[in-house]
């Protein structure tokens, strides 16, 4: 198994789409020594933010990931800012990266559009993302298509650094996670469910059963009496069937044949969502009663991570021309 690294930026609220798209796949692929899972709190500083909210969400995300199955015995589990080598390597890599490369990043263009208060960190955080994977000599970075440009930048930086200064970094490759359900917003079924979306359209992992049921029962559907799986023409109905299939393992089209009306389908979807999230919510509640145990897991993870990260940074510093400390 190749070493893999996965990070979660603590902004918004983790939802069912995050679970099926990223959390469930990584939980099933944890291999001791080869799996690195981290909360990317430094990435949350690229835009205006509430410091207290970043701290709270960092702890919340770490606890949710543990509750969902992240296993410190099988993964290196950490918070990004607890390992200072992330930012140290970030600067060394900036010294091997062109301004034009980061300025062309799609997410920078989107988030800086029509704004005169753009933070420098928003421009350079793709280099920090490169440092995240290069620091641990990760061979695989499982991300969706929207992150392809960032992985390609990491590859370019690694190859350029290795050519100019010596073979320090493993050149990572992007891997597409196992095909997961594409969960859409329940109030806007043509848009992906988002961590920052309104409560009306998002099924958050820590929502109460009553909230989840209410959200599902209010979901947007489409004209027509028949229950059928037709993503192109009936996206609201298709989204409900996709959610049901993701929770139960059934094919969406096959699930559609079991229902004669929308009300029965929505009740079944609500039941399936609650059954999926209940164990996570209960485990989260247990872990939250002992936050010191979560902090100890994160401290141990940082210690383990620094053993790997320190070697990489030392090699990069020697190669780029800095004196040994």
C-alpha positions, -999 to 999 in steps of 0.1 A, spaced: 0 0 0 14 34 -9 14 62 17 -17 84 14 -26 117 30 -60 133 35 -68 166 50 -100 184 61 -103 221 64 -123 230 96 -148 254 80 -186 249 80 -201 216 92 -193 181 80 -222 166 62 -234 134 46 -216 142 13 -183 146 31 -189 112 48 -196 92 16 -171 112 -5 -141 113 18 -145 100 53 -159 65 46 -133 57 19 -103 67 41 -116 49 71 -117 17 51 -82 21 37 -62 28 69 -29 10 69 -4 15 98 25 37 87 9 45 53 -22 65 63 -20 102 73 -52 120 83 -51 156 94 -73 187 102 -59 215 80 -65 244 104 -39 266 87 -60 265 55 -89 280 75 -69 313 78 -69 322 42 -102 341 45 -119 363 71 -125 341 101 -134 340 138 -104 327 158 -127 311 184 -147 294 156 -115 280 140 -104 265 174 -138 251 180 -142 236 146 -107 221 146 -116 202 178 -150 193 164 -136 180 131 -110 159 149 -137 144 171 -161 137 143 -133 120 123 -125 98 153 -162 91 158 -165 81 122 -137 56 124 -104 74 120 -81 50 140 -50 65 156 -36 29 159 -38 26 121 -32 62 110 -11 91 118 -38 115 130 -29 151 137 -38 188 135 -17 206 109 -6 235 130 7 212 157 35 201 133 55 233 126 74 216 98 43 222 76 50 260 76 88 256 75 86 235 44 60 258 30 85 287 28 112 265 13 88 254 -14 78 290 -20 114 296 -29 110 271 -57 76 283 -70 67 310 -95 42 337 -88 24 330 -120 19 293 -110 -1 302 -79 -19 332 -95 -34 308 -121 -50 286 -94 -87 284 -101 -98 287 -65 -77 318 -60 -94 334 -91 -128 325 -78 -123 336 -42 -104 368 -50 -128 380 -77 -140 415 -71 -122 418 -38 -95 443 -28 -88 426 5 -73 394 -6 -49 378 18 -15 367 7 -22 333 23 -51 328 -2 -25 331 -30 1 309 -15 -19 282 3 -17 258 -27 21 258 -19 12 249 17 -10 221 3 20 209 -16 40 210 16 14 189 33 19 159 10 56 164 2 64 167 40 54 130 45 67 118 12 31 107 4 28 88 -29 -9 91 -33 -33 120 -27 -69 110 -29 -89 140 -41 -118 149 -64 -114 165 -98 -118 200 -82 -84 195 -65 -65 182 -96 -48 215 -102 -34 216 -67 -19 181 -69 -4 189 -103 12 220 -87 27 198 -59 41 175 -86 56 204 -105 72 219 -74 86 185 -63 101 177 -97 116 212 -100 131 211 -65 145 176 -71 161 187 -104 176 219 -90 188 208 -56 188 170 -54 163 141 -50 145 151 -17 108 147 -24 86 118 -35 65 131 -64 29 124 -54 1 113 -78 -35 120 -76 -58 91 -71 -95 92 -75 -113 78 -45 -137 49 -50 -168 60 -68 -190 76 -41 -225 89 -41 -227 125 -54 -248 140 -27 -266 172 -37 -282 200 -17 -317 190 -7 -330 226 -13 -310 231 -45 -305 196 -60 -284 209 -89 -257 221 -65 -234 199 -43 -241 197 -6 -217 222 10 -202 226 45 -213 262 44 -248 256 29 -279 266 47 -294 241 72 -324 237 48 -303 218 22 -276 200 42 -276 168 62 -250 174 88 -234 145 106 -241 159 140 -277 170 134 -303 154 156 -326 128 142 -355 152 143 -335 178 123 -324 152 98 -360 140 93 -373 175 89 -347 184 63 -354 153 43 -392 157 44 -388 193 31 -365 183 3 -372 197 -32 -387 171 -55 -398 173 -92 -431 174 -111 -446 140 -120 -462 113 -99 -439 83 -106 -409 76 -85 -380 70 -110 -343 75 -111 -337 102 -137 -308 126 -127 -310 147 -158 -347 155 -158 -357 149 -122 -326 159 -101 -345 164 -67 -360 129 -68 -327 114 -81 -308 130 -52 -331 114 -26 -327 80 -43 -289 85 -44 -288 93 -7 -310 62 1 -287 40 -21 -255 54 -4 -269 46 30 -283 11 22 -260 -2 -6 -289 -5 -30 -288 8 -66 -308 40 -70 -329 27 -99 -337 -5 -80 -347 15 -49 -371 36 -70 -392 6 -79 -401 0 -43 -420 33 -38 -453 44 -50 -451 80 -39 -428 107 -26 -439 106 10 -429 70 15 -396 76 -2 -388 105 20 -396 86 51 -373 57 40 -345 82 32 -349 99 66 -347 65 83 -316 55 64 -298 87 70 -305 86 107 -294 49 109 -261 59 91 -253 90 113 -266 77 146 -234 57 155 -212 87 146 -233 111 166 -234 88 197 -196 82 195 -190 119 191 -210 125 222 -189 100 242 -156 115 230 -168 150 237 -173 141 273 -136 135 276 -119 162 254 -86 156 270 -85 121 255 -89 136 220 -62 162 227 -39 134 238 -45 115 205 -37 147 186 -5 153 207 6 117 201 -1 121 164 19 153 161 49 136 178 47 107 154 43 130 124 73 152 134 96 122 133 88 119 96 84 156 89 117 166 106 137 143 84 121 157 52 127 194 62 163 187 72 169 171 38 153 200 20 172 226 40 205 209 33 197 206 -4 186 242 -9 217 256 8 210 263 44 235 255 72 227 226 95 213 238 128 
